[in-house]
Amino acid sequence: MSARLVRPLVAIALMIGGCATMDPLEDMRIEAEVKARLVGEKSENLTRIGVLSTNGAVYLSGNVESAEARASAETLARGVRGVTRVVNTLDVRPAP
């Protein structure tokens, strides 16, 4: 095969491989484990954080009381096996 033909074939193979979706059960496992870690965190109240996992990306949503709690939630989520990235949209709203 010529180099002119091989390069496009390699590019197509990489695009197809990159579009592969994860097993939905794996996303359910990731969500459950992230939620369990948030509930288990005793130094912050992270029990009201919304967690969604799609293809290994974890989305955190809701309100927390401090920047430290926001960072802690993200760190806990990143530590779960299978997480490819964390999208942290948590708002910091101190308690009145």
DACORNOR-V815035 format. One record per residue. RES is the residue in one small letter. SS is DSSP state (~ for helix, > for strand, _ for the rest). Layout:
# DACORNOR-V815035
RES:SS + RES:SS
This chain:
# DACORNOR-V815035
m:_ + s:_ + a:~ + r:~ + l:~ + v:~ + r:~ + p:~ + l:~ + v:~ + a:~ + i:~ + a:~ + l:~ + m:~ + i:~ + g:~ + g:~ + c:_ + a:_ + t:_ + m:_ + d:_ + p:~ + l:~ + e:~ + d:~ + m:~ + r:~ + i:~ + e:~ + a:~ + e:~ + v:~ + k:~ + a:~ + r:~ + l:~ + v:~ + g:~ + e:_ + k:_ + s:_ + e:_ + n:_ + l:_ + t:_ + r:_ + i:_ + g:> + v:> + l:> + s:> + t:> + n:_ + g:_ + a:> + v:> + y:> + l:> + s:> + g:_ + n:> + v:> + e:_ + s:_ + a:~ + e:~ + a:~ + r:~ + a:~ + s:~ + a:~ + e:~ + t:~ + l:~ + a:~ + r:~ + g:_ + v:_ + r:_ + g:_ + v:_ + t:_ + r:> + v:> + v:> + n:> + t:_ + l:_ + d:> + v:> + r:_ + p:_ + a:_ + p:_
